[in-house]
Amino acid sequence: MIVAVESNFVLELTYRQEEAPECERIVELANSGAIRLAIPACALFEPFETLARRRINREEILKELRKELQELARTQAYADLAETSRKAVSAS
């Protein structure tokens, strides 16, 4: 049996999203020879574009968030904001 997958299959595995275990099971079946896995070339390239776009967007959002938090931390009421938000702004 041939099982065809698409770019979402690759993204699920890459991001370890909700359906990653099912995707892994499909890979296991292919490795054991129980099925043949068909992955169109575009399904391999599209996720890389998506990952790159998400990374760029994430970096822009983090940059803006850091800037806003620095401004807010200048206000006495939010002076501890830099420390309490450290985990969020260290994400990448």
N, CA, C and O atoms as CSV, one atom per row, in Angstrom:
chain,resi,resn,atom,element,x,y,z
A,1,MET,N,N,0.853,-1.172,0.000
A,1,MET,CA,C,0.000,0.000,0.000
A,1,MET,C,C,0.900,1.237,0.000
A,1,MET,O,O,1.906,1.288,0.708
A,2,ILE,N,N,0.528,2.217,-0.794
A,2,ILE,CA,C,1.244,3.488,-0.853
A,2,ILE,C,C,0.457,4.532,-0.058
A,2,ILE,O,O,-0.741,4.716,-0.272
A,3,VAL,N,N,1.135,5.198,0.844
A,3,VAL,CA,C,0.516,6.261,1.639
A,3,VAL,C,C,1.164,7.572,1.223
A,3,VAL,O,O,2.374,7.746,1.369
A,4,ALA,N,N,0.366,8.488,0.708
A,4,ALA,CA,C,0.857,9.806,0.294
A,4,ALA,C,C,0.614,10.803,1.423
A,4,ALA,O,O,-0.462,10.843,2.018
A,5,VAL,N,N,1.625,11.596,1.698
A,5,VAL,CA,C,1.507,12.618,2.742
A,5,VAL,C,C,1.773,13.987,2.129
A,5,VAL,O,O,2.182,14.092,0.972
A,6,GLU,N,N,1.539,15.023,2.906
A,6,GLU,CA,C,1.726,16.389,2.412
A,6,GLU,C,C,2.575,17.180,3.394
A,6,GLU,O,O,3.104,16.628,4.359
A,7,SER,N,N,2.700,18.455,3.144
A,7,SER,CA,C,3.576,19.300,3.962
A,7,SER,C,C,3.151,19.336,5.429
A,7,SER,O,O,4.006,19.453,6.307
A,8,ASN,N,N,1.862,19.238,5.712
A,8,ASN,CA,C,1.415,19.247,7.110
A,8,ASN,C,C,1.986,18.063,7.881
A,8,ASN,O,O,2.248,18.165,9.080
A,9,PHE,N,N,2.179,16.942,7.193
A,9,PHE,CA,C,2.787,15.763,7.796
A,9,PHE,C,C,4.186,16.112,8.290
A,9,PHE,O,O,4.555,15.784,9.418
A,10,VAL,N,N,4.956,16.774,7.445
A,10,VAL,CA,C,6.325,17.165,7.799
A,10,VAL,C,C,6.302,18.187,8.940
A,10,VAL,O,O,7.107,18.095,9.867
A,11,LEU,N,N,5.394,19.151,8.878
A,11,LEU,CA,C,5.295,20.166,9.935
A,11,LEU,C,C,4.891,19.549,11.270
A,11,LEU,O,O,5.416,19.937,12.314
A,12,GLU,N,N,3.974,18.603,11.248
A,12,GLU,CA,C,3.561,17.926,12.484
A,12,GLU,C,C,4.762,17.270,13.152
A,12,GLU,O,O,4.950,17.384,14.364
A,13,LEU,N,N,5.571,16.582,12.355
A,13,LEU,CA,C,6.758,15.917,12.895
A,13,LEU,C,C,7.787,16.932,13.380
A,13,LEU,O,O,8.378,16.759,14.446
A,14,THR,N,N,8.000,17.983,12.606
A,14,THR,CA,C,9.005,18.983,12.938
A,14,THR,C,C,8.665,19.725,14.217
A,14,THR,O,O,9.519,19.887,15.088
A,15,TYR,N,N,7.423,20.176,14.338
A,15,TYR,CA,C,7.003,20.961,15.498
A,15,TYR,C,C,6.524,20.115,16.669
A,15,TYR,O,O,6.211,20.640,17.737
A,16,ARG,N,N,6.469,18.782,16.461
A,16,ARG,CA,C,5.974,17.886,17.509
A,16,ARG,C,C,4.584,18.316,17.956
A,16,ARG,O,O,4.316,18.457,19.149
A,17,GLN,N,N,3.700,18.523,16.976
A,17,GLN,CA,C,2.343,18.979,17.260
A,17,GLN,C,C,1.439,17.804,17.626
A,17,GLN,O,O,1.905,16.675,17.779
A,18,GLU,N,N,0.145,18.081,17.766
A,18,GLU,CA,C,-0.812,17.105,18.283
A,18,GLU,C,C,-0.799,15.768,17.535
A,18,GLU,O,O,-0.924,14.711,18.154
A,19,GLU,N,N,-0.651,15.809,16.235
A,19,GLU,CA,C,-0.743,14.587,15.448
A,19,GLU,C,C,0.618,13.948,15.145
A,19,GLU,O,O,0.708,13.032,14.328
A,20,ALA,N,N,1.663,14.429,15.797
A,20,ALA,CA,C,3.008,13.870,15.583
A,20,ALA,C,C,3.072,12.375,15.882
A,20,ALA,O,O,3.718,11.649,15.126
A,21,PRO,N,N,2.435,11.876,16.945
A,21,PRO,CA,C,2.504,10.426,17.194
A,21,PRO,C,C,1.928,9.595,16.039
A,21,PRO,O,O,2.462,8.538,15.701
A,22,GLU,N,N,0.846,10.077,15.444
A,22,GLU,CA,C,0.266,9.368,14.307
A,22,GLU,C,C,1.210,9.408,13.104
A,22,GLU,O,O,1.346,8.422,12.379
A,23,CYS,N,N,1.858,10.550,12.901
A,23,CYS,CA,C,2.823,10.683,11.813
A,23,CYS,C,C,4.012,9.748,12.038
A,23,CYS,O,O,4.509,9.127,11.099
A,24,GLU,N,N,4.455,9.655,13.276
A,24,GLU,CA,C,5.562,8.755,13.598
A,24,GLU,C,C,5.177,7.303,13.332
A,24,GLU,O,O,5.998,6.510,12.870
A,25,ARG,N,N,3.945,6.968,13.621
A,25,ARG,CA,C,3.465,5.598,13.367
A,25,ARG,C,C,3.512,5.306,11.864
A,25,ARG,O,O,3.879,4.203,11.461
A,26,ILE,N,N,3.147,6.272,11.046
A,26,ILE,CA,C,3.212,6.101,9.596
A,26,ILE,C,C,4.664,5.882,9.162
A,26,ILE,O,O,4.942,5.030,8.319
A,27,VAL,N,N,5.577,6.647,9.737
A,27,VAL,CA,C,7.000,6.480,9.420
A,27,VAL,C,C,7.473,5.091,9.839
A,27,VAL,O,O,8.221,4.444,9.106
A,28,GLU,N,N,7.043,4.626,11.014
A,28,GLU,CA,C,7.406,3.287,11.478
A,28,GLU,C,C,6.903,2.218,10.515
A,28,GLU,O,O,7.623,1.272,10.194
A,29,LEU,N,N,5.670,2.374,10.058
A,29,LEU,CA,C,5.106,1.416,9.096
A,29,LEU,C,C,5.918,1.406,7.803
A,29,LEU,O,O,6.141,0.351,7.209
A,30,ALA,N,N,6.354,2.582,7.375
A,30,ALA,CA,C,7.168,2.663,6.160
A,30,ALA,C,C,8.535,2.016,6.386
A,30,ALA,O,O,9.046,1.312,5.516
A,31,ASN,N,N,9.119,2.258,7.556
A,31,ASN,CA,C,10.420,1.655,7.872
A,31,ASN,C,C,10.350,0.134,7.933
A,31,ASN,O,O,11.300,-0.554,7.559
A,32,SER,N,N,9.236,-0.378,8.399
A,32,SER,CA,C,9.081,-1.830,8.514
A,32,SER,C,C,8.712,-2.481,7.182
A,32,SER,O,O,8.724,-3.706,7.058
A,33,GLY,N,N,8.383,-1.651,6.185
A,33,GLY,CA,C,8.010,-2.183,4.883
A,33,GLY,C,C,6.526,-2.503,4.749
A,33,GLY,O,O,6.091,-3.014,3.717
A,34,ALA,N,N,5.756,-2.207,5.780
A,34,ALA,CA,C,4.319,-2.484,5.731
A,34,ALA,C,C,3.603,-1.576,4.729
A,34,ALA,O,O,2.589,-1.962,4.148
A,35,ILE,N,N,4.131,-0.383,4.533
A,35,ILE,CA,C,3.578,0.568,3.559
A,35,ILE,C,C,4.736,1.225,2.822
A,35,ILE,O,O,5.891,1.142,3.238
A,36,ARG,N,N,4.398,1.876,1.724
A,36,ARG,CA,C,5.370,2.730,1.019
A,36,ARG,C,C,4.918,4.162,1.220
A,36,ARG,O,O,3.751,4.491,1.011
A,37,LEU,N,N,5.834,5.000,1.621
A,37,LEU,CA,C,5.527,6.394,1.901
A,37,LEU,C,C,5.860,7.239,0.683
A,37,LEU,O,O,6.982,7.200,0.178
A,38,ALA,N,N,4.884,8.002,0.215
A,38,ALA,CA,C,5.084,8.885,-0.934
A,38,ALA,C,C,4.993,10.327,-0.445
A,38,ALA,O,O,3.966,10.767,0.072
A,39,ILE,N,N,6.093,11.043,-0.622
A,39,ILE,CA,C,6.145,12.444,-0.193
A,39,ILE,C,C,6.493,13.291,-1.409
A,39,ILE,O,O,7.618,13.218,-1.903
A,40,PRO,N,N,5.550,14.096,-1.904
A,40,PRO,CA,C,5.858,14.967,-3.040
A,40,PRO,C,C,6.970,15.951,-2.671
A,40,PRO,O,O,7.056,16.395,-1.526
A,41,ALA,N,N,7.801,16.282,-3.625
A,41,ALA,CA,C,8.923,17.193,-3.375
A,41,ALA,C,C,8.453,18.507,-2.764
A,41,ALA,O,O,9.100,19.033,-1.858
A,42,CYS,N,N,7.341,19.041,-3.244
A,42,CYS,CA,C,6.856,20.320,-2.701
A,42,CYS,C,C,6.495,20.196,-1.225
A,42,CYS,O,O,6.544,21.186,-0.495
A,43,ALA,N,N,6.133,18.996,-0.773
A,43,ALA,CA,C,5.802,18.792,0.637
A,43,ALA,C,C,7.044,18.892,1.512
A,43,ALA,O,O,6.939,19.092,2.722
A,44,LEU,N,N,8.208,18.754,0.910
A,44,LEU,CA,C,9.454,18.882,1.667
A,44,LEU,C,C,9.962,20.317,1.672
A,44,LEU,O,O,10.563,20.756,2.652
A,45,PHE,N,N,9.729,21.053,0.589
A,45,PHE,CA,C,10.229,22.426,0.503
A,45,PHE,C,C,9.318,23.420,1.208
A,45,PHE,O,O,9.807,24.352,1.846
A,46,GLU,N,N,8.020,23.242,1.108
A,46,GLU,CA,C,7.065,24.176,1.705
A,46,GLU,C,C,7.270,24.349,3.213
A,46,GLU,O,O,7.237,25.480,3.698
A,47,PRO,N,N,7.481,23.265,3.969
A,47,PRO,CA,C,7.706,23.454,5.413
A,47,PRO,C,C,8.930,24.299,5.725
A,47,PRO,O,O,8.911,25.058,6.695
A,48,PHE,N,N,9.994,24.192,4.935
A,48,PHE,CA,C,11.174,25.008,5.185
A,48,PHE,C,C,10.864,26.482,4.994
A,48,PHE,O,O,11.348,27.323,5.752
A,49,GLU,N,N,10.060,26.800,3.987
A,49,GLU,CA,C,9.648,28.187,3.783
A,49,GLU,C,C,8.801,28.660,4.958
A,49,GLU,O,O,8.960,29.781,5.442
A,50,THR,N,N,7.896,27.788,5.410
A,50,THR,CA,C,7.035,28.126,6.537
A,50,THR,C,C,7.865,28.335,7.793
A,50,THR,O,O,7.641,29.288,8.539
A,51,LEU,N,N,8.825,27.442,8.029
A,51,LEU,CA,C,9.682,27.567,9.209
A,51,LEU,C,C,10.490,28.856,9.163
A,51,LEU,O,O,10.613,29.543,10.178
A,52,ALA,N,N,11.034,29.189,8.019
A,52,ALA,CA,C,11.822,30.412,7.876
A,52,ALA,C,C,10.950,31.643,8.119
A,52,ALA,O,O,11.364,32.578,8.805
A,53,ARG,N,N,9.749,31.638,7.555
A,53,ARG,CA,C,8.831,32.770,7.723
A,53,ARG,C,C,8.438,32.922,9.194
A,53,ARG,O,O,8.400,34.035,9.718
A,54,ARG,N,N,8.148,31.804,9.854
A,54,ARG,CA,C,7.779,31.855,11.268
A,54,ARG,C,C,8.932,32.375,12.114
A,54,ARG,O,O,8.724,33.169,13.031
A,55,ARG,N,N,10.153,31.928,11.806
A,55,ARG,CA,C,11.325,32.377,12.551
A,55,ARG,C,C,11.501,33.883,12.419
A,55,ARG,O,O,11.749,34.574,13.407
A,56,ILE,N,N,11.371,34.388,11.196
A,56,ILE,CA,C,11.514,35.827,10.960
A,56,ILE,C,C,10.420,36.590,11.703
A,56,ILE,O,O,10.703,37.600,12.347
A,57,ASN,N,N,9.182,36.123,11.621
A,57,ASN,CA,C,8.072,36.779,12.321
A,57,ASN,C,C,8.294,36.757,13.825
A,57,ASN,O,O,8.062,37.755,14.508
A,58,ARG,N,N,8.746,35.613,14.341
A,58,ARG,CA,C,8.991,35.479,15.773
A,58,ARG,C,C,10.072,36.450,16.229
A,58,ARG,O,O,9.948,37.074,17.283
A,59,GLU,N,N,11.131,36.578,15.437
A,59,GLU,CA,C,12.213,37.499,15.793
A,59,GLU,C,C,11.716,38.939,15.815
A,59,GLU,O,O,12.087,39.710,16.700
A,60,GLU,N,N,10.879,39.307,14.849
A,60,GLU,CA,C,10.328,40.666,14.813
A,60,GLU,C,C,9.428,40.925,16.011
A,60,GLU,O,O,9.487,41.990,16.625
A,61,ILE,N,N,8.600,39.951,16.337
A,61,ILE,CA,C,7.689,40.093,17.481
A,61,ILE,C,C,8.487,40.209,18.775
A,61,ILE,O,O,8.185,41.055,19.617
A,62,LEU,N,N,9.499,39.367,18.939
A,62,LEU,CA,C,10.327,39.435,20.144
A,62,LEU,C,C,11.045,40.774,20.266
A,62,LEU,O,O,11.161,41.328,21.359
A,63,LYS,N,N,11.522,41.286,19.145
A,63,LYS,CA,C,12.202,42.575,19.156
A,63,LYS,C,C,11.247,43.669,19.640
A,63,LYS,O,O,11.604,44.483,20.491
A,64,GLU,N,N,10.039,43.679,19.093
A,64,GLU,CA,C,9.046,44.675,19.501
A,64,GLU,C,C,8.620,44.479,20.953
A,64,GLU,O,O,8.443,45.450,21.688
A,65,LEU,N,N,8.458,43.232,21.361
A,65,LEU,CA,C,8.071,42.952,22.740
A,65,LEU,C,C,9.140,43.436,23.714
A,65,LEU,O,O,8.824,44.058,24.728
A,66,ARG,N,N,10.396,43.153,23.410
A,66,ARG,CA,C,11.488,43.613,24.270
A,66,ARG,C,C,11.495,45.137,24.397
A,66,ARG,O,O,11.686,45.696,25.477
A,67,LYS,N,N,11.279,45.785,23.249
A,67,LYS,CA,C,11.265,47.250,23.249
A,67,LYS,C,C,10.121,47.784,24.123
A,67,LYS,O,O,10.318,48.706,24.915
A,68,GLU,N,N,8.941,47.204,23.975
A,68,GLU,CA,C,7.789,47.642,24.772
A,68,GLU,C,C,8.005,47.368,26.259
A,68,GLU,O,O,7.673,48.198,27.105
A,69,LEU,N,N,8.561,46.203,26.569
A,69,LEU,CA,C,8.809,45.878,27.975
A,69,LEU,C,C,9.833,46.817,28.596
A,69,LEU,O,O,9.698,47.203,29.757
A,70,GLN,N,N,10.852,47.186,27.833
A,70,GLN,CA,C,11.840,48.150,28.336
A,70,GLN,C,C,11.183,49.487,28.629
A,70,GLN,O,O,11.463,50.115,29.650
A,71,GLU,N,N,10.312,49.918,27.736
A,71,GLU,CA,C,9.609,51.190,27.958
A,71,GLU,C,C,8.718,51.110,29.184
A,71,GLU,O,O,8.710,52.017,30.016
A,72,LEU,N,N,7.960,50.011,29.293
A,72,LEU,CA,C,7.072,49.853,30.449
A,72,LEU,C,C,7.876,49.791,31.748
A,72,LEU,O,O,7.454,50.341,32.765
A,73,ALA,N,N,9.025,49.127,31.717
A,73,ALA,CA,C,9.835,48.972,32.925
A,73,ALA,C,C,10.377,50.302,33.431
A,73,ALA,O,O,10.812,50.402,34.579
A,74,ARG,N,N,10.352,51.317,32.584
A,74,ARG,CA,C,10.791,52.645,33.014
A,74,ARG,C,C,9.778,53.284,33.952
A,74,ARG,O,O,10.101,54.224,34.678
A,75,THR,N,N,8.547,52.770,33.935
A,75,THR,CA,C,7.491,53.266,34.816
A,75,THR,C,C,7.606,52.556,36.157
A,75,THR,O,O,7.767,51.337,36.199
A,76,GLN,N,N,7.525,53.299,37.248
A,76,GLN,CA,C,7.725,52.745,38.581
A,76,GLN,C,C,6.822,51.545,38.856
A,76,GLN,O,O,7.262,50.563,39.455
A,77,ALA,N,N,5.580,51.618,38.430
A,77,ALA,CA,C,4.629,50.527,38.688
A,77,ALA,C,C,5.039,49.225,37.995
A,77,ALA,O,O,4.632,48.142,38.416
A,78,TYR,N,N,5.826,49.326,36.957
A,78,TYR,CA,C,6.245,48.143,36.202
A,78,TYR,C,C,7.749,47.887,36.287
A,78,TYR,O,O,8.314,47.223,35.418
A,79,ALA,N,N,8.386,48.397,37.306
A,79,ALA,CA,C,9.838,48.299,37.416
A,79,ALA,C,C,10.340,46.854,37.421
A,79,ALA,O,O,11.439,46.582,36.936
A,80,ASP,N,N,9.551,45.929,37.962
A,80,ASP,CA,C,9.988,44.524,38.020
A,80,ASP,C,C,9.619,43.743,36.752
A,80,ASP,O,O,9.823,42.530,36.687
A,81,LEU,N,N,9.091,44.422,35.771
A,81,LEU,CA,C,8.637,43.766,34.548
A,81,LEU,C,C,9.775,43.069,33.787
A,81,LEU,O,O,9.580,41.993,33.222
A,82,ALA,N,N,10.937,43.677,33.777
A,82,ALA,CA,C,12.071,43.078,33.062
A,82,ALA,C,C,12.390,41.696,33.622
A,82,ALA,O,O,12.652,40.757,32.871
A,83,GLU,N,N,12.365,41.584,34.935
A,83,GLU,CA,C,12.686,40.293,35.564
A,83,GLU,C,C,11.568,39.274,35.357
A,83,GLU,O,O,11.837,38.116,35.038
A,84,THR,N,N,10.320,39.694,35.535
A,84,THR,CA,C,9.207,38.753,35.430
A,84,THR,C,C,8.952,38.302,34.001
A,84,THR,O,O,8.344,37.253,33.788
A,85,SER,N,N,9.400,39.064,33.029
A,85,SER,CA,C,9.172,38.695,31.629
A,85,SER,C,C,10.397,38.059,30.978
A,85,SER,O,O,10.383,37.783,29.779
A,86,ARG,N,N,11.438,37.827,31.739
A,86,ARG,CA,C,12.695,37.311,31.190
A,86,ARG,C,C,12.503,36.019,30.396
A,86,ARG,O,O,13.081,35.870,29.320
A,87,LYS,N,N,11.707,35.088,30.907
A,87,LYS,CA,C,11.497,33.817,30.216
A,87,LYS,C,C,10.823,34.030,28.875
A,87,LYS,O,O,11.213,33.415,27.882
A,88,ALA,N,N,9.824,34.887,28.830
A,88,ALA,CA,C,9.088,35.117,27.590
A,88,ALA,C,C,9.970,35.721,26.515
A,88,ALA,O,O,9.886,35.326,25.352
A,89,VAL,N,N,10.805,36.663,26.881
A,89,VAL,CA,C,11.623,37.343,25.872
A,89,VAL,C,C,12.900,36.576,25.522
A,89,VAL,O,O,13.626,36.972,24.611
A,90,SER,N,N,13.174,35.498,26.229
A,90,SER,CA,C,14.337,34.692,25.889
A,90,SER,C,C,13.965,33.584,24.908
A,90,SER,O,O,14.841,32.875,24.412
A,91,ALA,N,N,12.685,33.433,24.627
A,91,ALA,CA,C,12.235,32.421,23.673
A,91,ALA,C,C,12.736,32.767,22.277
A,91,ALA,O,O,12.842,33.936,21.907
A,92,SER,N,N,13.034,31.745,21.530
A,92,SER,CA,C,13.458,31.988,20.132
A,92,SER,C,C,13.074,30.839,19.237
A,92,SER,O,O,13.349,30.871,18.038
